C-alpha cells in the first residue's frame, strides 16, 4: 500500500500525500507498507491492494482460486512488512457479466484458503457489476509487540537481512507462453505467492529498525528503505537467495538470473535492517519460522554523498546500481 | 457492505457466506452494514463499498470531487448504521489512462473533504492502472458506547424510526437528462450524499434494537431488518419525510412521489427499531443532531404468518407491500 503504487506513479503519490488528512491522533503512520491507525481503543495496521484483470493477473494462467489467494497474500505481505499479525479482511469486487457466479465462488474460495493459511477472518465485502474484474482487498492486523516496524528507521551500520526466495515470480513470467512445460515451482510462486508474516514478527521482535516486503523488486524496495531512512545500502551478489529453478530458466531464455533476483517483482520476500549484533540470529530464526532462507545479504551505509541508493557487489569486484531495478505495472517493463 | 450487494445478487451472497471464514473470536458480526472485528486489542467496525464509473456515478453529472465525496459518504453511512464513529479510510483505485493526474487529485480532494466533514483520516491507498475507473473505499470505525447495533434485534412492538430525507436521490435521477435546470437540492443529494453518523450514535445510545441505512430503498432496507430479526413492519405513508422538491419533480414526470420515497435508493437515511417508551425522544434527538427530520414512521410486528415483510399504510386505508421496492445496480431498474 502507499508506495505499492506503480513506480511510474511516484510523482502522483507525492502530490496526493498532502491530501491525506490527519485527524488528530488517528494516523500513527502512513506512506508505509500499511498505515497504523488508532481505532477501537488500540492500534491497528491497515492496508489495501487492488488487482486488475490483465494487469496483475491473467485468467489464462491463474485459476479463480489462484487470483483470490493472491489478492489476500499481497495484503498479508504488507502486514508482515510492518511486523504485524494479520487478522481480518474485506473484499471489494467489481465483476463483469462474463464472470459467472461459479467463478465468483471460486475467487472467494481462494481468498478463504489464503485467509485460513494465515489465520485471517474474511468478514465481508461488496460485489458490484462493472466492465472488468477488479479485486480490492483490505486487511486489518495487530501491530507486533514492539510496535509497527516502519521503513524509516535503518541506520548506517545496520545489517541488511533478506528472508525468502528471490526471482521466482519474474522467472515464471519469462516462462509463460514460451515453454510448454513451465517449472511448476516457479509457476506456483507466480500463482500462489507466499507471504511471510511469522518472519516479519520475528524480525520485529529481534529489533528490526526497518522492514519492507519485496513487491516491486529487491533493488527498488531496498531503495525505499534507504529513501525513507536517509541511508544507502550495498548487497553481496554471492549470497542472494536465488530461488530454485531461476538459474535454469534464465539460461534457457538468455536472461541474467541475478537480474531476475534483484529486479523481479512479486517475490514477497522481506528485507529488514537489524543491528549487527543480532542480525545473523534474527535472520536465521525468521527464515526457519517460514521454511525459507534467512540471510545477512548486505549493509546499510551513510551518508549518501551522491552515491547510488542501492548497489550490488558482484563476484568480480564491480558494483552495480540496482536502486531503480523493478517492475512498473503501468508499462509492464521487463525487469531491468 | 455485505447486503449492500445488489438485490439481484441475494442468491450469490447467500452462497458466499459459508466461505467467509470465522477465525476464533475475530469476527463479532458479519453480513451487516459493517463487520465488527476484534483487532488491535479492541472492537473495530469495518466496511467496504465499491463505486464503478457508469454504474454508481456518471462523470457527465458528478465532478471528480463529487465522486470522491460519495465514495467516502456511502461508507460513513454504513458505520452510522452500526451506531459507530468513523475513524480512518483507505482507498483502492483503478484508473484508466484517460483519467489524468489532475482528475485523480480532484477525486482525492473530494475524499479529503468528506473525510474532514465526518472526522475521518484518509491514511493511504493503492492506485493501479486498469480499463475503468473504480473506487473501493474501506472505512474503519469505533463501535458506539453500547456496542454495535445490528439489523437483527428488532422486536414486535418496537417503533420504526426514520431519520433523514427520502426520495431526493431517486428524484434527481428522474430529472437528469430530462430537465434543463434540475432542482439543485435534488442534484446535491445525488452528487454529495449526506451520511448521518451523529444520528446513528444517538439512536444507538438511546437503545436502538436494530439499525440500517437506506441505500437500496426504504422498503428493501426495512425488509432487511425484518428478515434478520424475524419480524414484519408497517409504515404510515402520511408521515414519511419526503424530501423538498420530490413532489414537484414527481408531478412533472408523472411519477408517484411516495414511490420515490419508499423505493428510491441512495438516500442514506437511517431506520431504527426502538422501544416505544424512548422512540419519539430518540427520533427527535437524532434528527436534531444532523438537522434532518427524525420521526416515528411505523411499527415492527410479529409473527410473520405469511404476511408481507413490509407494508405501507396509505391515507385511504389500503396497505401496499413495499418489501421488494428498491434499486438493482445490475439492471438499473427504475424504483418500483
Interface residues (C-beta under 8 A of the other chain):
Chain A: X1 X2 X4 X5 X6 X9 X11 X12 X13 X15 X16 X19 X20 X21 X22 X23 X26 X27 X30 X31 X34 X35 X37 X38 X39 X40 X41 X42 X43 X44 X46 X47 X48 X49 X50 X51 X52 X54 X55 X56 X87 X88 X90 X91 X92 X93 X94 X101 X104 X105 X108 X109 X111 X112 X115 X116 X119 X120 X121 X122 X123 X124 X125 X126 X127 X128 X129 X130 X131 X132 X134 X136 X138 X140 X141 X142 X143 X329 X330
Chain B: X1 X2 X4 X5 X6 X9 X11 X12 X13 X15 X16 X19 X20 X21 X22 X23 X26 X27 X30 X31 X34 X35 X37 X38 X39 X40 X41 X42 X43 X44 X46 X47 X48 X49 X50 X51 X52 X54 X55 X56 X87 X88 X90 X91 X92 X93 X94 X101 X104 X105 X108 X109 X111 X112 X115 X116 X119 X120 X121 X122 X123 X124 X125 X126 X127 X128 X129 X130 X131 X132 X134 X136 X138 X140 X141 X142 X143 X329 X330
